[in-house]
Amino acid sequence: MISVVCSLILLTLGGHPAGGVRDTLQASRITADFKLSDTLSRQPLAFTEVNLRRLERDNIRSVGDLSAVAPNFYQPRYGSHITSSIYFRGFGSRIDQPVVGVYVDDVPLLDKNAYDFDFLDLRRVQVLRGPQGVLFGRNTSLGVIRLETLSPFDWTGVRTAVEAASNGSWRASASAYRRPSQRFAWSASAAVAREGGFFVNEYTGQRCDTGRSVSLRGRLQWRPEGGWHLGASLQGGWLREGGYAYGLWDPSSGTVLPVKYNDPSGYSRLHLLEGLTARKAWDRAELSAALSWQYLDDRMEMDNDFTPKSYFSMVQAQREHGLTAEVLLRSRPGDGRWRWLAGTFLFGKWLRMSAPVTFKPDGIDELILANANAGIGKAFPGEEIRIEERSFLINSDFRIPAAGAALFGEAAWSAGRWTLSAGLRLDAEWTAMRYASTADIHYLFTMVMQDYALLATEFSGRQRQAFLVPLPKLSVSYALDKGLLYATVQRGHKAGGFNTQLFSDILQNRMMDGMMRELGVSMGRGAYDSAAATQYRPESTWNFEVGAHYAPTANLSLTAALFRIECVDQQITVMAPGMGTGRMMSNAGRSRSQGVECSAVWHKGPWDLDLDYGYTHAVADGRRLPYAPANTLSASASRRWDLGGTWLDELTAGTRVRGIGRIWWDEENTLSQPFYALLSASLSVRRGALTLTLWGENLTDTACRVFWFRSLQRDFFAAGRPMQWGLRINYNL
């Protein structure tokens, strides 16, 4: 915890604000990028950049709030923070490896379960669209989200905020930024929040999606003599919440029934991210290094049948440690016709997981015994199998280590307005799974047994996977007087893995087969009997893209891109076979996605206008890929008025429309959510350091569905959030 100790020492040194507040926050200088050698507008890639002003204006507080702000980007809100599924250009993943990587101050988050967290004093967000594997590696087959926090070298002072919302939610935060000397600076931030919830579980009569959270961040920056830039940071977050507001679809009425389930459900998470960074510049080269330690401890409880009946429930508890190390050497920007970089990346993860499934009375009677006794009753009228327990546990424990190493490099050659660049990354990754699943029940076959007999079922062993993948990239660009034209070809890759939730189904099959074998009958264990069947293969993509960045004036910037993605062995999430007690990852055949993205940003005087649109046509076997929207639209506008300072200094009004859809839910394309639009607005007044903001989300109270799944041959939907409004008070010193 080096950064914590250093931050506490510097807190005692004090310090005073070294500059203005409002102007500096909005126009703080751009720090050098860790990997990109030039500004994004000069890079041959599609991107979206959101500055501090837009983050606050559009109430963007998490990765999910970037939906539609970045064209063809969508992260729905449903379930809980663990269900942080991201869909990009038609592809996504509900479990395991994501298609988009997330970096915080140049340090990658290793686990998707940590992606959905509250932003705390970010100064900008960059969304790089398309495969970014050459520079960023794993989990970036469709893009990268880079989060940059506010630096105490850019601004010093104190920021505070308090907010209350109409559904009983509230949030409070405070941040301090100090620069005791020209070489040392530190910052510390904290936030606490309560989510009041939106959806009532009619079984309990209470809102099922309430929650509490705490966020902390400390940052130390040191610039000693010799041109070194050193940094240490610690980011932590804790939350506990309910969730899973899933309503049963009633096909007879064509409506979704109210949420109604009986078993406790929710999610808790503790996440820590420690990062150390170092940079050194010489006359012709720059060296950058980043180290991180990451810790995740989370627990999910879920009523798996989501009904008032007692079928079965699941608990998934994880504890994970992760380490990353990256070293990068590159040429100085603007150093001749050649630009180059070379680097290496190492990571290791150690995951310990338990995922017990508890079968309850209705599950035993209706899912296990009813199916078994249906056949027995025909062969032996009047006879049946009985299970003594009214509930039993299928316990599954896993140890899943993973490690990887990569070498990567990129070179660019410029001649006049033309630039040709090529890059290659060689990724090696290894993972293993040690598993142990057990279940004990007492059963009786009335035809031949007088007493209940113990059936002890055990399934244990180990599986391994290893991958060695080259990720090439080739691009050509042409510099305009006020813009750039480019074409890029890149390969994307997602590693394979293991379906841990499938083990409860395997053990169920083995239990049933064990009972029948004792009676001299073999029923077979089915296709998913061995642990080898739980593996899924890597996913590979080729991305072809042409685009343009154009800024005809200092106030206007335009971007556009056309893309086509060819995917082999796409990883898709399906319900487990048999009784379906969990989800599993499966490999589809070939799939294809193609589409267009465009953005326009106009800032002049008091006006700020932003327009972002994306269209994706993603198909497999002639059918649309589920869960990813065909269209995303974000249009926002705001205006500021200078009131002269008599009573108020400034008035700002803003509005935003965000559109999503159509979204197909199932592979057969029989269920879908049509295109819908959500209206938001805000009104702010400022007097000196004090700002009051009244905001509203989904002001038209538009109804929509944001998630679908099938369990026990029934369809369930999650609804989008209804209208909400709130009041926020900011005070900056």
C-alpha positions in Angstrom: 0.0 0.0 0.0 2.8 2.4 -0.9 0.4 5.0 -2.3 -1.7 5.1 0.8 1.3 5.7 3.1 2.7 8.4 0.8 -0.7 10.1 0.5 -1.2 10.2 4.3 2.3 11.8 4.7 1.6 14.5 2.2 -1.9 15.2 3.7 -0.1 16.6 6.7 1.9 19.0 4.5 -1.2 21.1 3.7 -1.1 23.4 0.7 -3.2 26.0 -0.8 -5.1 26.3 -4.1 -2.7 27.3 -6.8 -5.1 28.5 -9.4 -8.7 29.3 -10.4 -11.5 26.8 -10.0 -14.1 26.8 -12.7 -11.9 27.8 -15.7 -9.1 25.5 -14.7 -11.4 22.5 -14.3 -12.9 23.0 -17.8 -9.6 23.8 -19.6 -6.9 22.0 -17.7 -3.9 21.0 -19.9 -3.9 17.7 -21.8 -1.4 15.3 -20.3 0.7 13.0 -22.5 -0.9 9.7 -23.4 0.7 6.5 -22.1 0.6 4.7 -25.5 -0.8 7.0 -28.2 2.0 9.2 -29.5 -0.3 11.9 -30.8 -3.8 13.4 -30.3 -6.7 11.2 -31.1 -7.8 13.3 -34.0 -4.5 12.4 -35.7 -4.8 8.7 -35.1 -6.2 6.2 -37.6 -9.0 5.0 -35.4 -12.6 5.8 -34.5 -13.0 7.4 -31.1 -15.2 9.4 -28.7 -13.8 11.8 -26.2 -15.9 13.2 -23.3 -14.5 16.1 -21.3 -15.3 17.1 -17.8 -17.9 19.6 -18.8 -19.9 17.1 -20.7 -19.5 14.4 -18.0 -21.2 16.8 -15.5 -23.7 18.3 -18.0 -25.0 14.9 -19.2 -24.9 13.2 -15.7 -22.4 10.6 -16.9 -21.4 8.7 -13.7 -20.5 5.2 -14.9 -19.5 3.3 -17.9 -23.1 2.4 -18.6 -23.9 6.1 -19.0 -21.7 6.2 -22.0 -24.3 4.2 -23.9 -25.1 5.9 -27.2 -22.7 8.7 -26.3 -20.1 6.5 -28.0 -21.8 5.3 -31.3 -22.7 1.6 -31.3 -21.8 1.3 -27.6 -24.4 -0.1 -25.2 -24.3 -1.2 -21.6 -27.8 -1.8 -20.2 -28.7 -1.4 -16.6 -30.3 -4.6 -15.3 -29.8 -7.1 -12.5 -26.9 -5.7 -10.5 -23.4 -4.3 -10.8 -22.1 -7.8 -11.7 -24.2 -7.8 -14.8 -22.0 -5.1 -16.5 -22.4 -6.5 -20.0 -21.0 -4.3 -22.7 -22.1 -4.5 -26.4 -20.0 -2.9 -29.1 -20.6 -2.9 -32.8 -22.9 -5.9 -32.5 -20.8 -8.1 -30.2 -20.8 -8.5 -26.5 -20.6 -10.9 -23.6 -22.9 -11.4 -20.6 -20.3 -13.5 -18.6 -16.6 -14.1 -18.5 -14.3 -12.2 -20.9 -15.6 -8.8 -22.2 -15.1 -7.4 -25.7 -14.0 -4.0 -24.3 -11.1 -3.2 -21.9 -11.3 -0.5 -19.2 -8.2 1.5 -18.1 -8.0 3.8 -15.2 -5.0 6.2 -15.3 -3.2 3.8 -17.6 -3.9 0.7 -15.5 -6.2 -2.0 -16.9 -9.0 -3.6 -14.9 -8.6 -7.4 -15.2 -12.1 -8.5 -14.2 -15.3 -7.5 -15.9 -17.1 -7.7 -12.5 -15.3 -4.4 -11.6 -16.3 -2.5 -14.7 -19.5 -1.0 -13.3 -18.4 1.6 -10.7 -19.2 5.2 -9.8 -17.0 7.8 -11.5 -15.2 10.0 -9.1 -13.7 13.2 -10.3 -12.8 12.2 -13.9 -11.4 14.9 -16.1 -12.0 13.0 -19.4 -13.1 9.7 -20.9 -11.9 8.3 -24.2 -13.7 5.4 -26.0 -11.5 3.9 -28.7 -13.7 1.9 -31.1 -12.6 -1.2 -33.0 -9.9 -3.8 -32.0 -7.1 -2.3 -29.9 -5.2 -5.5 -29.3 -1.8 -4.4 -30.6 -1.4 -1.7 -27.9 -3.9 -2.8 -25.2 -4.0 -6.6 -25.5 -6.5 -8.8 -23.7 -10.2 -7.9 -23.4 -10.0 -5.3 -26.2 -11.2 -7.2 -29.2 -13.8 -4.4 -29.9 -12.4 -1.4 -28.1 -11.0 0.3 -25.1 -12.4 2.8 -22.5 -9.7 5.0 -21.0 -10.6 6.9 -17.8 -8.4 9.8 -16.7 -8.8 11.3 -13.2 -8.2 14.9 -12.4 -4.6 15.6 -11.6 -3.5 17.8 -8.7 -0.8 19.2 -11.0 -3.7 20.5 -13.3 -5.9 22.0 -10.5 -5.7 22.4 -6.8 -8.6 23.1 -4.4 -11.6 21.3 -2.8 -14.7 20.0 -4.5 -17.8 18.9 -2.7 -21.2 17.8 -3.8 -24.5 16.6 -2.3 -27.4 15.2 -4.2 -30.9 13.8 -3.6 -33.2 12.2 -6.1 -37.0 11.5 -6.3 -36.8 7.8 -5.7 -35.0 8.2 -2.3 -31.5 8.0 -3.7 -28.8 10.3 -2.4 -25.1 10.9 -2.9 -22.4 13.0 -1.2 -18.7 13.4 -2.3 -15.7 15.4 -1.4 -12.3 15.8 -3.0 -9.1 17.6 -2.1 -6.3 18.5 -4.5 -3.0 20.0 -3.2 0.4 20.8 -4.6 2.8 21.5 -1.6 5.6 22.2 -4.0 6.4 22.3 -7.7 7.5 18.7 -7.6 4.9 17.0 -5.3 1.1 16.9 -5.5 -1.6 14.7 -4.0 -5.3 14.2 -4.1 -7.9 12.4 -2.0 -11.5 11.7 -2.9 -14.5 10.0 -1.2 -18.1 9.4 -2.0 -21.0 7.7 -0.3 -24.3 6.9 -2.0 -27.6 5.2 -1.4 -29.8 3.9 -4.3 -33.5 4.1 -3.4 -34.5 1.5 -6.1 -37.3 1.6 -8.7 -38.9 -1.9 -8.7 -41.0 -3.6 -6.1 -40.9 -7.3 -5.4 -44.5 -8.1 -4.8 -43.6 -11.2 -2.8 -41.9 -9.0 -0.1 -43.7 -5.7 -0.8 -40.4 -3.9 -0.9 -38.1 -2.5 -3.5 -35.7 -5.2 -4.6 -33.0 -3.0 -6.2 -31.9 -0.7 -3.4 -28.3 -0.4 -2.6 -25.4 1.4 -0.7 -21.9 2.2 -1.9 -18.7 3.8 -0.8 -15.9 5.0 -3.2 -12.4 6.2 -2.3 -9.4 7.3 -4.3 -6.0 8.6 -3.3 -3.3 9.8 -5.7 0.3 10.9 -5.3 2.4 12.4 -8.1 6.1 13.2 -7.9 8.2 15.0 -10.5 11.8 14.7 -9.3 14.8 16.2 -11.2 15.9 14.4 -14.3 12.6 14.5 -16.2 10.9 11.7 -14.3 7.2 11.6 -13.7 6.2 9.2 -10.9 2.7 8.4 -9.7 1.0 6.1 -7.2 -2.8 5.7 -6.8 -5.2 3.6 -4.8 -8.8 3.3 -5.9 -11.3 1.3 -3.8 -15.1 0.7 -3.9 -17.6 -1.2 -1.7 -21.2 -1.8 -2.5 -24.1 -3.9 -1.3 -27.3 -4.0 -3.3 -30.4 -6.0 -4.1 -31.4 -6.6 -7.7 -32.7 -8.9 -10.4 -36.0 -7.1 -11.0 -37.1 -9.7 -13.6 -40.8 -10.1 -14.5 -42.4 -13.1 -16.1 -43.6 -12.7 -19.6 -47.3 -13.7 -20.0 -47.8 -14.6 -23.7 -51.6 -14.8 -23.3 -51.9 -11.1 -22.4 -48.7 -9.9 -24.1 -47.5 -8.2 -20.9 -44.7 -8.6 -18.4 -46.0 -9.6 -14.9 -44.8 -7.8 -11.8 -41.5 -8.9 -10.1 -42.4 -11.6 -7.7 -39.8 -14.1 -6.2 -39.3 -15.5 -2.7 -35.6 -16.2 -2.1 -33.2 -13.4 -1.1 -31.2 -12.0 -4.0 -28.5 -9.4 -4.2 -24.8 -8.6 -4.8 -21.9 -7.3 -2.7 -18.5 -6.3 -3.9 -15.2 -5.0 -2.5 -12.7 -3.9 -5.2 -9.2 -2.4 -4.8 -6.9 -1.2 -7.5 -3.3 0.0 -6.7 -1.3 1.5 -9.5 2.3 2.7 -9.8 3.4 4.5 -12.9 6.7 6.0 -14.1 7.7 8.0 -17.2 11.1 9.3 -18.4 11.8 11.3 -21.5 15.1 11.7 -23.3 15.9 13.6 -26.5 14.8 10.9 -28.9 12.8 8.4 -26.8 10.4 8.0 -23.9 10.1 5.2 -21.4 6.8 4.4 -19.6 6.0 1.7 -17.0 2.9 0.8 -15.1 2.4 -1.8 -12.3 -0.8 -2.7 -10.6 -2.2 -5.0 -7.9 -5.9 -5.7 -8.0 -8.3 -7.3 -5.5 -11.9 -8.4 -6.0 -14.1 -10.0 -3.3 -17.7 -10.3 -4.4 -20.8 -12.4 -3.6 -24.0 -12.9 -5.6 -27.2 -14.4 -4.3 -29.9 -15.2 -6.7 -33.3 -16.8 -6.8 -32.7 -18.7 -10.0 -36.3 -19.4 -10.9 -37.5 -15.8 -10.1 -40.9 -17.1 -9.0 -42.7 -17.4 -5.6 -42.1 -21.1 -5.7 -39.0 -22.7 -4.1 -37.3 -24.3 -7.0 -33.6 -23.5 -6.6 -31.2 -20.7 -5.7 -27.6 -20.0 -6.2 -24.7 -18.3 -4.4 -21.6 -17.3 -6.3 -18.7 -16.0 -4.1 -15.4 -15.0 -5.7 -12.0 -13.8 -4.3 -9.4 -12.7 -6.9 -5.9 -11.3 -6.8 -4.4 -9.8 -9.9 -1.0 -8.4 -11.0 -0.1 -6.5 -14.1 3.2 -5.1 -15.3 3.8 -3.1 -18.5 6.9 -1.4 -19.9 6.8 0.7 -23.1 9.6 2.4 -25.0 8.7 4.8 -27.9 10.1 7.6 -30.0 9.4 11.2 -29.2 6.4 12.7 -30.9 7.4 14.6 -34.1 10.8 13.0 -34.3 11.3 12.7 -38.0 9.5 10.6 -40.5 9.6 7.5 -38.4 7.6 6.8 -35.2 8.0 3.6 -33.3 7.1 1.9 -30.1 7.9 -1.5 -28.4 6.7 -2.9 -25.2 5.9 -5.9 -23.1 3.0 -6.8 -20.8 2.6 -9.4 -18.1 -0.4 -10.4 -16.0 -1.4 -13.0 -13.5 -4.7 -13.8 -11.8 -5.6 -16.1 -9.0 -9.3 -16.7 -8.6 -11.0 -18.8 -5.9 -14.7 -19.3 -6.5 -17.6 -21.2 -4.9 -20.9 -21.6 -6.6 -23.3 -23.8 -4.6 -26.8 -24.4 -6.0 -29.6 -25.3 -3.5 -32.5 -27.4 -4.7 -35.6 -26.8 -2.7 -39.0 -28.6 -2.3 -40.6 -27.5 -5.6 -37.4 -28.1 -7.5 -37.1 -31.6 -6.1 -40.7 -32.5 -6.7 -41.3 -30.8 -10.1 -37.9 -30.7 -11.8 -36.2 -33.9 -10.5 -38.8 -36.4 -9.3 -41.6 -35.6 -11.7 -39.3 -36.2 -14.7 -37.8 -39.4 -13.3 -41.1 -40.8 -12.1 -42.9 -40.1 -15.4 -40.9 -42.8 -17.1 -40.8 -45.2 -14.1 -44.6 -45.0 -13.7 -45.1 -46.2 -17.3 -42.7 -49.1 -16.8 -43.7 -50.0 -13.3 -47.2 -48.7 -12.5 -47.6 -47.6 -8.9 -43.8 -47.4 -8.3 -41.7 -44.3 -7.8 -38.4 -42.8 -6.7 -38.4 -40.7 -3.6 -35.9 -38.3 -2.1 -35.8 -37.9 1.7 -34.4 -34.4 1.8 -36.7 -31.4 1.3 -33.6 -29.5 0.1 -30.1 -30.4 -0.8 -26.9 -28.6 -1.9 -24.9 -29.1 -5.0 -21.6 -27.6 -3.9 -19.0 -26.5 -6.5 -15.6 -25.0 -5.7 -13.1 -23.8 -8.2 -9.5 -22.6 -8.3 -8.8 -20.8 -11.6 -5.3 -19.3 -12.1 -4.5 -17.4 -15.3 -1.3 -15.8 -16.6 -0.1 -14.2 -19.8 2.7 -12.4 -21.5 2.9 -10.3 -24.6 5.4 -8.6 -26.8 4.2 -5.8 -29.1 5.4 -3.2 -31.4 4.3 -0.6 -33.9 6.0 1.5 -36.5 4.8 4.4 -38.6 6.4 6.0 -41.7 5.3 9.4 -43.0 5.9 10.8 -46.5 4.3 14.1 -47.2 0.6 13.8 -46.2 0.7 10.0 -46.2 1.4 7.8 -43.2 1.7 4.0 -43.3 1.8 2.2 -40.0 2.0 -1.5 -39.0 1.9 -3.2 -35.7 2.1 -6.7 -34.2 1.4 -8.2 -30.8 2.2 -11.7 -29.8 -0.1 -12.8 -26.9 0.5 -15.9 -24.9 -2.0 -16.9 -22.2 -2.5 -19.9 -20.0 -5.3 -20.8 -17.7 -6.4 -23.8 -15.6 -9.4 -24.9 -13.6 -9.3 -27.1 -10.6 -12.8 -28.2 -9.7 -14.6 -30.1 -7.0 -18.4 -30.6 -7.0 -20.3 -32.8 -4.5 -23.8 -33.6 -3.5 -25.3 -36.1 -1.0 -28.9 -37.2 -1.0 -30.9 -40.2 0.4 -33.2 -41.9 -2.1 -35.7 -44.7 -2.2 -37.1 -46.8 -5.0 -40.4 -48.2 -3.7 -40.3 -51.3 -5.8 -37.1 -52.8 -4.4 -36.0 -50.7 -1.4 -37.3 -50.7 2.2 -35.2 -47.8 3.5 -33.5 -44.7 2.1 -30.0 -45.2 0.9 -27.2 -42.6 0.7 -26.1 -41.5 -2.8 -22.9 -39.6 -2.6 -21.9 -37.9 -5.9 -18.5 -36.4 -6.4 -16.9 -34.8 -9.5 -13.4 -33.4 -9.3 -10.3 -32.9 -11.5 -8.4 -30.3 -13.5 -8.6 -28.7 -16.9 -6.1 -26.5 -18.8 -6.1 -24.3 -21.8 -3.3 -22.3 -23.5 -3.3 -19.8 -26.4 -0.6 -18.2 -28.5 -2.1 -15.6 -30.8 -0.5 -13.1 -33.2 -2.5 -9.8 -33.5 -1.5 -7.8 -36.6 -2.6 -4.4 -37.6 -2.1 -2.3 -40.8 -3.3 1.2 -41.4 -2.8 4.0 -43.9 -3.8 7.6 -43.4 -3.8 10.8 -45.4 -3.6 14.2 -43.7 -6.0 16.9 -44.8 -5.5 20.6 -44.1 -8.0 20.3 -41.3 -8.5 16.6 -40.8 -7.5 13.0 -41.6 -8.6 10.1 -43.8 -7.7 6.6 -42.8 -8.1 2.9 -43.5 -7.3 0.1 -41.0 -7.2 -3.7 -40.9 -6.9 -5.3 -37.4 -7.3 -8.6 -35.8 -9.2 -9.0 -32.5 -9.0 -11.9 -30.1 -10.9 -13.1 -26.9 -9.4 -16.0 -24.9 -11.3 -19.2 -24.2 -12.3 -20.3 -20.8 -14.4 -22.5 -18.6 -18.2 -22.7 -17.8 -18.2 -22.9 -14.1 -22.0 -22.7 -13.8 -22.4 -25.8 -15.9 -21.1 -28.0 -13.1 -24.3 -28.1 -11.2 -26.0 -29.5 -14.3 -23.3 -32.1 -14.7 -23.7 -33.2 -11.1 -27.5 -33.4 -11.5 -27.1 -35.7 -14.4 -24.6 -37.9 -12.5 -26.9 -38.1 -9.5 -29.8 -39.2 -11.6 -27.6 -41.7 -13.5 -26.2 -43.0 -10.1 -29.7 -43.7 -8.8 -30.8 -45.5 -11.9 -27.5 -47.5 -12.0 -28.2 -48.8 -8.5 -31.4 -50.2 -9.9 -29.6 -51.8 -12.9 -30.8 -49.2 -15.4 -28.4 -46.9 -17.3 -30.0 -43.6 -18.5 -26.8 -42.0 -19.8 -25.2 -38.9 -18.6 -25.9 -36.7 -21.6 -23.6 -34.5 -23.7 -22.4 -32.4 -20.8 -20.9 -35.1 -18.6 -17.2 -34.4 -18.6 -15.3 -31.2 -17.5 -13.8 -31.0 -21.1 -17.4 -30.2 -22.3 -17.3 -27.1 -20.1 -14.5 -25.5 -22.1 -15.2 -22.9 -24.8 -12.9 -21.9 -27.5 -11.3 -18.5 -28.2 -13.1 -15.9 -30.4 -11.3 -14.3 -33.3 -12.3 -11.3 -35.4 -11.0 -9.3 -38.3 -12.0 -5.7 -38.4 -11.9 -3.6 -41.6 -12.5 0.1 -41.2 -12.3 3.4 -43.1 -13.0 6.8 -41.5 -12.3 10.5 -41.3 -11.8 13.2 -38.7 -12.5 16.7 -39.9 -12.5 20.1 -38.1 -13.4 22.8 -40.6 -13.4 25.5 -37.9 -12.0 25.8 -34.4 -15.6 25.3 -33.1 -16.7 22.3 -35.1 -15.3 18.8 -35.3 -16.8 15.9 -37.4 -15.9 12.2 -37.4 -17.3 9.2 -39.4 -16.4 5.6 -39.8 -17.5 2.6 -41.8 -16.7 -0.9 -40.5 -17.0 -4.5 -41.2 -16.2 -7.3 -38.8 -15.8 -11.0 -39.6 -16.0 -13.2 -36.5 -15.1 -16.9 -36.1 -16.2 -19.0 -33.1 -18.2 -16.1 -31.5 -18.7 -16.6 -27.8 -22.4 -16.4 -27.0 -24.2 -16.8 -23.6 -26.9 -19.4 -23.5 -28.8 -21.1 -20.7 -27.3 -24.4 -19.5 -28.9 -27.6 -20.9 -31.1 -29.9 -19.0 -32.8 -28.2 -16.0 -31.0 -24.9 -16.8 -29.7 -23.8 -13.4 -27.2 -21.4 -14.8 -25.7 -19.7 -17.9 -22.9 -21.0 -20.1 -20.7 -19.7 -22.8 -20.9 -21.4 -26.1 -19.1 -21.0 -29.5 -21.3 -20.1 -32.5 -20.1 -20.5 -36.0 -19.3 -17.5 -38.2 -20.9 -14.1 -37.7 -20.6 -10.8 -39.3 -21.2 -7.1 -38.3 -21.1 -4.0 -40.5 -22.2 -0.5 -39.9 -21.6 3.2 -39.7 -20.7 5.7 -37.0 -20.7 9.5 -37.1 -20.3 12.3 -34.6 -20.5 16.1 -34.6 -19.3 18.4 -31.8 -19.9 22.2 -32.0 -18.8 24.6 -29.3 -19.2 28.3 -29.8 -19.5 30.9 -27.1 -22.2 29.8 -24.7 -23.5 27.0 -26.9 -22.5 23.3 -26.7 -24.0 20.8 -29.2 -23.1 17.1 -29.5 -24.6 14.5 -31.9 -23.6 10.9 -32.0 -25.2 8.1 -34.1 -24.3 4.5 -34.8 -25.9 1.8 -36.9 -24.9 -1.9 -36.8 -26.2 -4.8 -38.8 -24.9 -7.9 -37.0 -26.0 -11.4 -38.2 -25.2 -15.1 -37.8 -26.8 -17.7 -40.1 -29.1 -15.0 -41.5 -30.4 -13.8 -38.1 -29.7 -10.8 -36.0 -27.3 -11.2 -33.1 -29.2 -10.8 -29.8 -28.7 -8.1 -27.1 -26.8 -5.6 -29.3 -28.9 -2.6 -30.6 -29.1 -1.9 -34.3 -29.2 1.9 -33.7 -27.7 4.2 -31.0 -28.4 7.9 -30.9 -27.3 10.7 -28.6 -28.1 14.3 -29.1 -27.4 16.9 -26.5 -27.4 20.7 -26.3 -26.7 23.3 -23.7 -26.5 27.1 -23.3 -25.0 29.3 -20.7 -26.0 32.9 -19.8 -23.8 35.3 -18.0 -26.1 37.1 -15.5 -23.6 39.7 -14.5 -23.2 38.7 -10.8 -25.8 40.9 -9.2 -27.7 37.9 -7.8 -26.4 35.1 -9.8 -23.3 34.7 -11.9 -24.4 32.1 -14.5 -27.4 30.1 -15.7 -27.0 26.9 -17.8 -29.8 24.9 -19.4 -29.3 21.6 -21.2 -31.2 18.8 -22.7 -30.4 15.4 -24.2 -32.1 12.7 -26.1 -30.7 9.1 -26.1 -32.1 6.5 -28.4 -31.6 2.7 -28.5 -32.9 -0.1 -30.6 -34.1 -2.3 -32.2 -32.7 -5.0 -29.9 -33.4 -8.7 -30.7 -33.5 -10.9 -27.7 -33.3 -14.5 -28.9 -31.3 -16.3 -31.5 -34.5 -17.1 -33.5 -35.4 -13.3 -33.6 -38.9 -13.8 -32.3 -38.7 -11.3 -29.4 -37.4 -7.8 -29.6 -37.4 -4.3 -28.1 -38.3 -1.6 -30.7 -36.3 1.6 -30.9 -37.0 3.9 -28.0 -35.8 7.4 -26.9 -35.3 8.8 -23.4 -35.4 12.6 -22.7 -33.2 14.2 -20.1 -32.7 17.8 -19.0 -30.9 19.9 -16.5 -30.9 23.5 -15.2 -28.0 25.0 -13.2 -27.4 28.3 -11.5 -24.1 29.4 -10.1 -23.2 32.0 -7.6 -19.4 32.2 -6.9 -18.2 28.7 -5.8 -21.8 27.4 -5.3 -23.8 25.7 -8.1 -27.3 24.3 -7.9 -28.5 21.8 -10.5 -32.0 20.5 -11.1 -31.9 17.4 -13.4 -34.3 14.9 -14.8 -33.9 11.5 -16.5 -36.5 9.8 -18.7 -38.8 12.8 -18.4 -41.4 11.3 -20.7 -41.5 8.1 -18.5 -40.9 6.0 -21.6 -41.4 2.2 -20.9 -38.8 -0.1 -22.4 -37.2 -3.5 -21.8 -33.5 -3.7 -21.3 -32.9 -7.5 -20.8 -34.4 -10.9 -21.6 -33.6 -14.4 -20.7 -35.3 -17.8 -20.5 -35.4 -20.1 -17.5 -37.4 -23.3 -17.0 -39.0 -22.8 -20.4 -40.3 -19.4 -19.3 -39.4 -15.9 -20.6 -38.4 -13.1 -18.2 -37.8 -9.4 -18.9 -36.2 -6.5 -17.1 -37.7 -3.1 -17.5 -35.8 0.2 -18.0 -35.8 2.8 -15.3 -38.8 5.1 -15.1 -38.8 8.9 -14.7 -36.4 10.3 -12.1 -35.4 13.8 -11.1 -33.0 15.2 -8.5 -31.2 18.2 -7.1 -27.4 18.5 -6.8 -25.4 21.1 -4.9 -21.7 21.6 -5.8 -19.3 23.8 -3.8 -15.8 24.3 -5.2 -13.1 26.1 -3.3 
